[in-house]
């Protein structure tokens, strides 16, 4: 059995658990008599993730489902394989479900011709549609569903106590998820989602990329101000060549260094 590396009480992030970069952050919420996964990542890491869960002495039969924060390929390409292997339901917002069920390669960023990205996007049936204000029970834990569109249609965040699983809304360095018309991004809705996060009393944000961090309202407002500028600018885009935050996060994961709060 492999020791469980809890990021917060009842929350394991599987890149940290593996001590190597698997890709998108995959969160396991441990409810005691059951657990649930938030996102699953790419198809080629699904088997390793399932092996990790077994090694931590979780019974796969106690997995109550896999939640898709949104339909992007880096978050959801592995859903069909994971659903087949774990025999569990997939949960997603209705706007996200139509992309997952059709395997839409354009809107999920699985296919971007100009950047030579050409991935399969296996379609997967969504078993439960979830939306704003619903609660997902996971053993003794409860996840409150927030609908936070802007980066992508149907994006969801999940509140659990003082934690917010915040998807691709905001990262530790103040960056946000890619804004792209083909992707269905909406800057005005993005700003509204960020303002909701900033106005909440959540203490810690657990994003889909990079390290979890203490909510910093000043930084959030700086990001919101930047995005408001995008409403009348034509020079924003998704062509960055590097991301220093993610490079440092990968070094921490590889060294087994957990974040300090």
N, C-alpha and C positions, 0 to 999 in steps of 0.2 A: 504494500500500500504506500502511496506517495502522500506526504503531508500536504494538507490544504493551505494555500497561501491566500488568506482572506484580505482583500483590499480594504473593506469595511466589514463590520459584523454582518454576516449572512450574504456577503457579496464576494465572488471570486471572478477575477478577470483572467481569461485563459492565456493571453500572451505572457502575463507575469507568471502564471502557473507553469507554463511550458519553458519559461526563461529563454524564449526565442520569438522572433517576430512571425506570427501566423498571418497577420494582415489586419483587418478591421478588429476593433475591440469586441470581444464576445464575452458577455457578462452572464454568469450563472448566479441566479438568486436562489438561495438555499432556504426553503421554508420549513425545514425539519423533516416532515414526512413526504415532502415532494419538492421538486425544484423546477425552474423554468429557465430557458435560455433567451437572452435578448440579442438578436442577430446571430448569424452563423458564419458569414464570410464566404470565401471562394470554395468551390467544389473540391479542389485538390487538398484542402486542409480539413475537410469534414471528418475523415477517418481518424486523423491525429487528435482532433478535438474529442471525439467519442472515446478514444483510448485514454486520453487524459482524465476524462470524467470517471471512467472505470478505475483507473489507477488511484483516484482519490477516494475510492470505496463508495461511490454513489451507485445505487441500483438504477440501471437505465429504465427499468419499469416504472420508476417514480418520477420520470420526466413528464411534466404535465403539458409541455408544448414548447414551440419556438415562436418568438415574436419578431416580426420584421419592423424595424423602426421606419424603414422606407424600402423602395424596390431597387436601389442601386446595386449593380452587379457585385461590387466589393463587399456589400452587406448580405446579399441574398442569392448569389449564384448557386450556393450549396444547399439551398432549401429543399429542393426535390430529393437530393441524395440523403440529406439528414432526416427528412420526413420518412423516407422509405426504410432507413436503417433503425430509427428510433420508434417508429410506429406511433407518432404523436401528431396532434393537430398543429397547423400553422395559423397564427393570428396576425391580422394586418388591418389597416384602414381600408375602406372601400376604394378610395382613389388609387391606393397602392395595389390592391388586389387585382385590378384589371390588368396592370402591367405584369404582375407575377404570373397570372393565369394564362396570358397570351405569350409570355416570354419576349416581351417587347425589347429588342436589342438596342434601339436608339435611345428611348427615354430612360433606360436603365444604365446608360454609359457602357454597355457591353460592346457596342460597335461605334467607334469614332474613326472614320476613314482618314481624316486629316492627320491623326496622330498614330496611325497604324495599329489601332486597338481593334481586335477582332476576336471576341470571346463568345462561346456558346452561352445561352441563357435558358437553361432547361425550365419549361413551364411547370408550375406547381399549383395545385388546388389550395385555395385559402379556405380553411374550415370554419373560422370564426372571424366575423368582421367586428372590429372594435373602434370606438370613437370617443370623442371628448366627454369627460366626466364619468366614464365607466370605471369599474374597479375589477382588477384581475387578482383573484385569490390564489396564493401560492403557499399552501400549508398555513403557517401562522403569519405569513406576510401578505401585505396588500399593496398592489401597484395601482396608483391612480393614473388614468390615461389622460394625457394632454395632446390635443391636436396642434402641432406647431409647423404649419406649412411655410414655404418660402424658398428653402434650398431645393426641395423636391415636393411634388404633390403627395399628399397623404402621409407626410412625415409625422411621427409620433415621438413624444417624450413621456417619461414615466416617473411619477413622484412616489418615493417610498421613505416616509419619515423625513429626515433632514437632507435626503439625497434626491437628486434629479438626474435620471439617465437622459442626457440631453441631446443624443443623436449628433447630427452634423450642424447643429445650430451655432455653437461657439466652442472654440478651443482655448487652451490655457494662454496662448500668446495673443488672443484677441482676434485671430483669423476665424473665418466662417466657412461653411461648406460652399462648394463651387456654385457660382451663379451663371446659369447657361439657359438660353431660350429653348434649345432642343430638349432640355431636361425638364422643362416645365417650371423653371424657377420664377419667383414673383417677389420682387424687391420689397414692395409695400407690405406683403404678408410676412416676409422675412423680418422686417422691422417690428411688426406687431408681435411676432413670436419672441424676438429678443427683448422687447419691452416687457412682455409677460414674465420672462425669466428674471429680468432685472428687478421687477416689482415684487417677486415672490420672496418668501422667507426661507427658501432652500439654502442650505449652508454649503453644500458640496455639489459640484457638477461632474458627472461621469460621462464624458463625450465618447463618440464612436471612433475617434482617432486621437492618439497621444494620451498623456497622463490625465488622471482625475485631478481636480484642483478645487481649492476653496473659492466660492463665488466672490468675484471682485466687481462690485457695482460700478466703480469708477471706470474700470476697463470696459465693462459692458456698455456704459453710456458713450464711451469713446468710439466703440465699434458701431453703435447705433448711429452716432453722428456721421461716421464715415459712410455707412450705407445710405443715409438720407441724402448725402451728396451724390450718390450714384443715380438717384432719381432724375438728375438733370445733367449727367455726364455720360460720355460715350467711350471712356478709356479703361473701364474695368474689364477683366477677363479671367481666363483660367489657364494661362500659359506659363505660370511660374516654373522655374527650372529646379528649384530646391525648396525645402521647407525645414529650416534649422530645428524647430521644435520637435518634429518627428524623428530627425536624425539623433537628437539627444535622447529622446524617449527610447529608441531602439537600443542605444548603448546601455541605458538603464536596464531594459528588459534582459539583454544578453548577460549582463553582469549579475543579475538577480537582485538588483537594487530596487526596493519598493519605495513608493513615494512617501514623504513625511508630511503630516498634516498638523 
